[in-house]
Amino acid sequence: MKIKASITFAAEARQIMNEPAEHEKRRLEDRKERDPMIDQQVVSVLDKKIQTIVLAESTNVLVGPINLPVNLDGETVMFKWYCWLPITSQEGIKACKTATTETLIKQLSSFNLAEKQQSSVLVYGDFEDAEHALIRMHSICHTGDIFGSKRCDCGYQLEQSMKMIAAHGAGALFYLANHEGRGIGLFSKAMAYILQEQGLDTVEANLELGFVDDSRNYADAIGILQHLRKKPVTLITNNPKKLEALKSSGMNVEARIPLWGDISEFNEKYLKTKVERSGHFAESGEPLQ
């Protein structure tokens, strides 16, 4: 199956998405007309919860920890929630290096952050100092995580990872907001689903739309991980690319735990394709040759 002009779609979509929204420009203009004073008590409270983490290619503003009670199988489990905002422009990186909490608040209020992707990490137990800790790098899946779609196993993996981390006693789940559809975005994922309904597998659908099979990047998440923990970690994954990304960063990964389950008639082809074409570890633990 060939899609007309598919090879240019990805580039054109990125160009469209990079065009500034009119309402955001209006927000910036309105912001220039006023410069409200920030309550110093507010600044004092947030100053203890906001950190700037400088990485090789970007700077991340991390906020947290915040107590987050989570319902797991009818029981309330208390996690610590962090959220980070990636700053990629050279101007923004330079400003963040010298920004105070007050100036940062003023700068962020000029932008519509609801339209920008921000990732999270849920930390459980003494993640920094525990001798052993589990981690999960979980890519956002709107359909699986939110709607409970059976076309993939993402929702199952999300919930099971949180249960495994809580049962272990220490760990962290990284929820990566810019990883939808293995990095192609939700709209493109919807088109890929349409192609899959015509017989293409998940890899073929991405390729037909002008994307690669998997364009996810873990650099920011790994930078946050290294900030929160220096000791070895055990990675919950079936994906060798996640394992390699951690190891190549210098992170000490002492073990890998597979995560299989919730296999059904709706996702069997998808899961088989990930093993056969994307190189994921099979349920037996070894990549399928």
C-alpha positions in Angstrom: 0.0 0.0 0.0 1.4 3.4 -0.9 0.1 6.7 0.5 0.5 9.7 -1.8 3.3 12.0 -0.7 3.9 9.9 2.4 7.6 10.7 2.4 7.0 14.4 2.9 4.1 14.1 5.4 6.3 14.0 8.5 8.3 17.0 7.6 5.2 19.0 6.6 3.4 18.1 9.8 6.4 19.2 11.9 6.4 22.6 10.0 2.7 23.1 10.7 3.0 22.2 14.4 5.9 24.6 14.8 3.9 27.6 13.6 3.0 29.8 16.7 -0.7 29.9 17.6 -2.4 33.3 17.4 -3.8 33.0 21.0 -0.3 32.4 22.4 1.1 35.5 20.6 -1.8 37.4 22.2 -0.8 36.1 25.6 2.7 37.3 25.1 1.5 40.7 24.1 -0.8 40.9 27.1 2.1 39.8 29.3 4.3 42.7 28.1 1.7 45.1 29.3 1.8 43.9 32.9 4.5 42.7 35.2 2.7 41.7 38.5 4.7 41.2 41.7 4.8 37.6 42.8 3.9 37.0 46.5 7.2 36.2 48.2 5.5 33.5 50.3 4.6 31.8 47.0 8.2 32.2 45.8 9.5 30.8 49.1 7.3 27.7 48.9 8.1 27.0 45.2 11.8 27.7 45.6 12.2 24.5 47.6 10.4 22.4 44.9 11.9 23.7 41.6 15.3 22.7 40.3 17.1 23.4 37.0 18.9 20.4 35.6 21.4 21.1 32.9 22.1 18.3 30.4 24.3 18.1 27.3 21.6 19.1 24.8 18.9 20.7 26.9 17.9 22.1 30.2 15.0 20.7 32.2 13.1 22.5 34.9 12.0 19.9 37.5 9.2 20.6 39.9 8.4 18.3 42.9 8.2 16.1 44.8 4.4 16.3 45.4 2.5 13.7 47.3 0.3 11.7 44.9 -2.1 9.1 46.4 -2.8 6.4 43.7 -5.5 3.8 43.7 -3.9 0.4 42.9 -6.4 -2.5 43.1 -8.6 -0.7 45.7 -5.6 0.3 47.9 -4.2 3.8 48.2 -0.5 3.8 47.5 1.5 7.1 48.1 3.9 8.1 45.3 6.0 11.2 45.0 5.2 13.0 41.7 7.7 15.1 39.7 7.1 16.9 36.4 9.7 18.4 34.2 9.7 21.0 31.4 12.3 20.6 28.7 14.0 23.9 27.6 15.6 23.3 24.2 16.3 26.8 22.7 19.7 28.3 23.4 18.1 31.5 24.6 15.9 29.6 27.0 18.8 27.5 28.3 20.9 30.6 28.9 18.0 32.3 30.7 17.4 29.3 33.0 20.9 29.2 34.2 20.6 32.5 35.9 16.9 32.7 36.5 15.5 32.9 40.0 12.3 31.2 41.0 10.5 34.4 40.8 11.7 35.3 37.3 11.0 31.7 36.2 7.4 31.9 37.4 6.9 35.2 35.5 8.4 33.7 32.3 6.4 30.5 32.4 3.1 32.4 33.0 3.7 34.0 29.6 3.3 30.7 27.8 0.4 28.3 27.4 2.0 25.3 28.9 -1.2 23.3 28.4 -0.2 23.0 24.8 3.4 21.9 25.5 4.4 18.4 26.3 5.7 17.8 29.8 6.7 14.4 31.2 6.4 13.0 34.7 8.1 10.6 37.1 6.4 8.8 40.0 8.8 7.9 42.7 8.1 5.3 45.4 10.0 4.7 48.6 13.6 5.8 49.3 14.4 5.9 45.6 17.7 7.8 46.1 19.3 5.6 48.6 17.6 2.2 48.5 20.1 -0.6 47.6 17.9 -1.9 44.8 15.2 0.0 42.9 13.0 -0.8 39.9 12.4 1.7 37.1 10.0 1.8 34.1 10.4 4.1 31.1 6.8 4.2 30.0 5.9 5.9 26.8 2.6 7.7 26.8 -0.3 5.8 25.1 -3.5 7.9 25.0 -5.6 5.0 23.7 -4.2 2.3 26.0 -3.4 4.2 29.2 -6.5 6.4 29.2 -9.2 4.6 27.2 -8.1 1.0 28.1 -7.7 0.0 24.5 -6.9 -3.7 23.9 -5.1 -2.9 20.6 -1.8 -2.8 22.7 -0.6 -3.8 26.1 0.4 -0.3 27.3 -2.3 0.2 29.8 -1.6 -3.2 31.4 2.1 -2.4 31.5 1.5 0.9 33.1 -0.6 -0.5 35.9 1.6 -3.6 36.5 4.8 -1.5 36.6 3.3 0.7 39.4 2.3 -2.4 41.3 5.7 -4.0 40.9 7.5 -0.8 42.1 5.2 -0.5 45.1 5.6 -4.2 46.0 9.4 -4.0 45.6 9.6 -1.0 48.0 11.5 1.5 46.0 11.4 2.6 42.4 10.3 5.1 39.8 8.0 5.2 36.8 8.9 7.7 34.1 5.8 8.7 32.0 7.2 10.2 28.8 4.8 12.6 27.1 6.4 13.0 23.7 6.5 9.3 22.9 3.0 8.7 21.6 3.0 6.1 18.8 6.7 5.4 19.3 7.4 9.1 18.7 5.0 10.0 15.8 2.3 11.7 17.8 -1.3 11.0 18.5 -2.7 12.3 15.2 -0.2 10.3 13.1 -0.9 7.3 15.4 -4.6 7.5 14.5 -3.7 7.4 10.8 -1.4 4.5 11.4 -4.3 2.6 13.1 -6.4 3.2 9.9 -3.6 1.6 7.8 -3.4 -1.3 10.3 -7.1 -1.9 9.8 -6.2 -2.4 6.1 -3.7 -5.1 6.9 -0.4 -3.3 7.6 1.4 -4.1 10.7 2.5 -1.4 13.2 5.9 -1.0 11.7 4.7 -0.9 8.1 2.1 1.8 9.0 4.7 4.1 10.5 7.0 3.7 7.5 4.2 4.4 5.0 3.5 7.7 6.7 7.1 8.8 6.3 8.3 7.9 9.8 10.8 5.4 11.1 9.6 2.5 13.2 10.7 4.1 16.5 12.0 7.6 17.0 11.8 7.9 20.7 14.6 9.6 22.6 15.3 8.9 26.3 18.0 11.5 27.0 15.9 13.9 29.1 14.4 11.0 31.1 17.8 9.5 31.8 19.1 12.9 32.8 16.3 13.2 35.4 16.9 9.6 36.5 20.6 10.3 37.1 19.7 13.4 39.1 17.4 11.4 41.3 19.5 8.3 41.8 23.1 7.4 41.4 22.9 3.7 42.5 22.2 0.8 40.2 18.6 0.2 38.8 16.6 -2.7 37.5 14.7 -1.9 34.3 11.2 -3.2 33.7 11.0 -3.6 29.9 10.8 -5.9 26.9 12.5 -3.3 24.7 16.3 -3.7 24.1 16.5 0.0 22.9 15.5 1.2 26.4 18.1 -1.0 27.9 20.8 0.1 25.6 19.9 3.8 26.1 20.4 3.5 29.8 23.6 1.5 29.6 25.1 3.8 27.0 24.4 6.8 29.3 26.7 5.2 31.9 23.7 4.2 34.1 24.4 1.0 36.0 21.6 -1.4 35.1 22.0 -4.5 37.2 19.0 -6.4 35.8 16.1 -6.4 33.5 12.6 -7.6 34.3 10.3 -8.6 31.4 6.6 -7.5 31.4 4.2 -9.6 29.4 0.5 -10.0 29.8 -3.0 -9.0 28.6 -2.4 -10.8 25.3 -5.6 -11.0 23.3 -7.0 -11.4 19.8 -6.9 -7.6 19.4 -3.1 -7.1 20.1 -1.6 -10.5 19.3 -0.4 -9.3 15.8 0.9 -6.0 17.3 2.9 -7.8 20.0 4.3 -10.4 17.6 5.4 -7.6 15.2 7.3 -5.8 18.0 9.3 -9.0 18.6 9.8 -10.1 15.0 10.4 -6.7 13.4 11.4 -4.3 16.2 13.6 -6.7 18.1 11.8 -6.8 21.4 12.6 -9.5 23.8 10.2 -12.4 23.5 8.3 -13.8 26.5 11.1 -16.3 26.9 13.5 -13.5 27.5 15.6 -13.6 24.3 15.2 -11.6 21.1 13.4 -13.6 18.4 16.0 -14.6 15.8 
